[in-house]
């Protein structure tokens, strides 16, 4: 249930190509972000977006198999909603901002329960969350209860907010992969004296060894004696 007890039906239609949809879902699950606790990095993005656009609601929405799950939501009580035809059905497939300036007069949204129901949505703008390799995982949305204009500069800004979300997701995924590799490595080097439980900082991703916090690079160089060089992963390079 959403604001004022009104069921929310942000939705997205099934892709025509079933294989493509299955691949998209596999990529989404690979980010290991669904059903994770609130995250300050994402919450700051939605709060900043709401303030920037002067709207009461902003969300980061991820499209799962049968639901829309909000990784972050500002001004909205719902944590997830059913995946049914609705505004996000068009927004996730749009190559630019999908904008409804006045929902009560827009044929695309006249029958939407968010518009005709108690919530009374009047303005909606969203851009898809697209990974560096082209997978559409969800949308970045801003919502208002009053009609409003949304110019090209606003659209460009919303695209940038969506880019910040994807950047955070990529950083989070890279950290998880690094920690996974580190865990495997640790278990193969028993002389390090690390037992089955390792303490890792949730924010900095540093690992605690013998009372000392080490970054990933420091661990590899100081504890394993490896020489460290740096490069750019091909997926990350696509963003430049």
N, C-alpha and C positions, 0 to 999 in steps of 0.2 A: 504494500500500500504506500502511496506517495503522500504529498502534501495535502492536507485537509481530507485525508482518507480516500482520495480519488485514485483508483488503480491507474498506474502509468503504463503505457504501451508503446514505448520506444521500440521499434522493431526493425528487422532487416529481412528481406526476402531471401530465399535460398538461391544460391548461384545456379545458373543454368548448367554449368559444368560441375557435376558432382565430384569429380576427381579434384578439381581446383578448390572446391570448398573443403574437402577433406584435408588437402594440403595446407590450406589457410588455417584450419583448426589445429592441425599438428604443429604449425609454426607458433600459433598463439600459446598452446600448452607448453611448448618448448621454452617460452620465456619465464615459466614458473611464477606467474604473477597473479593468476586467478585465485581469489579467496585469500589473498595475503592481507595482513593487518594494514591499517592506515599508515601512510608514509608521508613524512613531512615534506619531502621534495615534491611529490605530486600535489599535495594539499596547498603548498605555496603557489603552485602554478594556477590552480583553479581560483584561489583567493585573489591572486594578482589579476587574473583575467576578469573576474567579476568587478574588481575595482577599476581596471583599465576601461572596460566597456560600460561601466556604470549599470550593471544588471544584477538582479537578485540571485540568479542561479548560474553556476558554471559547473560542468562535469567533464571527467575523463571516462569515457564509456568503452568497454571492451565487449565485442560480440562473440559470445560463446555458442555452443551448439543449439541450446534451446532457451537462452536468456541473454539479456544485456546486463553486464555487471559493471558497477561504477568503482573503478579503482580510486577515484577521488570525486567528491561532490561538495560543492559550496552552496548552501541555501536549500538543500534538498534532503529529505529524511530517508528516502528509499535507498537501499544498498544494491538492489538488483530488480529487474523487471522482466516480464516475459518477452521472448523474441517473437514479436508479431508484426505484421505490416504497419508501418508508421513513418514518422519523419526520418528516422535513421536509415530506413530502407533505401531512401534516395541519397542521403548524405554520405554513406559509406562508399558508394560507387561513384560519387562526383569527383571530378578532377580539380575542382575549385570549391570555394565556399558555397554551401547550400543555404540559401537565405529565404526565410519567410518573414517579410516585413510587417504584414498585418494578417494574421492567420484567419481572422473571421471573414476576410474578403478574398482569401486565396483558395482557389478550387483544389489545390493539393492537400489542404488541411481542414476543409470545412467539416468533415465527418470525424475528425480525430477527437477522441475523448479528452485529450489534454486541452483542446480548444473549447469544445462545447460543454465540458464537465465543470466541476467545481473549481478546478485549478485555474481555468480561464487564461491559458497561455495565448499570447498575442504575437510575440516575436520569438523567432528561433533562427540561430545561425550555427553552422557546424562545418568542420572540415575533417576529412578522413585521416586516421593515424596510419601512415604508410611506412613500412620498414624500408631500409636501404635496398633490399632486394625485391621490393614491390608488393609485399603482402599487406592487405588492408585488415588491420586488427580491430579497429573501432573508430570512434570519433571524439573530437574535442568540441564541446558545445557551450554556447551562451544563450540564456533564455530570459525573457522579460514578460511581464503581465500587461505591458502597454505596447502599442505599435511604435515602430521606430525605423529610422533610415539606417542604412549600412552601406557605406561607400567603399570604393576600391581600396582606400587606405586601411579601413577597418578590416576588410577581407585579408589584406596582406598581413596585418597584425595577428589575426586569428590563425593564419597558416604558420606564423612564427611560434605561436603558443603550442600548436600541434607538434612542431619540430622540437620544442623543448621537452615535450612528453616522450617522443620517440628517443631523444638523446638519453633521457633518464632510464628508459627501458633498456636501451643498448648497454649503458654503463652497468645497470643491475645484472643483466645477462652475462656480461663479461666478468663481473666479479664472481658470480656463481660458478662460472666455468673455471676461473682461476682457483677458487677455493676447492672445487672438485678435484682439479689436477693436483693441488697441493696436498689434499687429503690422501690421494693415492700414492703420492711420492713419499709422504711421511710414513705410511704404513710399510713401505719397502726399505726404510732406513731405520732399523730398530735402535741403532746406537744414538739416535737423537734424543732418546729418553722420553718420547711423547706417548701417552697411553691412548686408549680408544676415544677419549673425549678431548677435543681441542677447543680452546676459547678463541672466538673470532669476534672482533668489534663489529657491530651491526652497521655502523656508519663509516668508519675508516677502512674496514676490511683487514685491519692488522691482526696478526695472530700472537697470542700470549704464550711465550716459551720461557720457563724458569723465571717467571716474574718480570720478563722484559717483553715489550710490544715490538714486533717486527713487521715492517711492510713486506709485501710479496717479494720485491726486489732484494730487500735486506736479508730476508730468510734464505733466498737462493744464493746470495753472495757470501754472507757471513756464516751461515750454518752448513751450507752444502759446498761452498768454495767454488761456485760457478761464476764465470765472467758474464756480465749482463750487457746486452745491447738492446736497442729499441727499434721498433718498426711500426708500421700501421697495417692493421688487418684490412684486407680488401673490402669487407663490408663497410668498415668505418671510412675508408678512403672515398667511397661513393658519395659521402656527404659533403665532400669538399668541392 
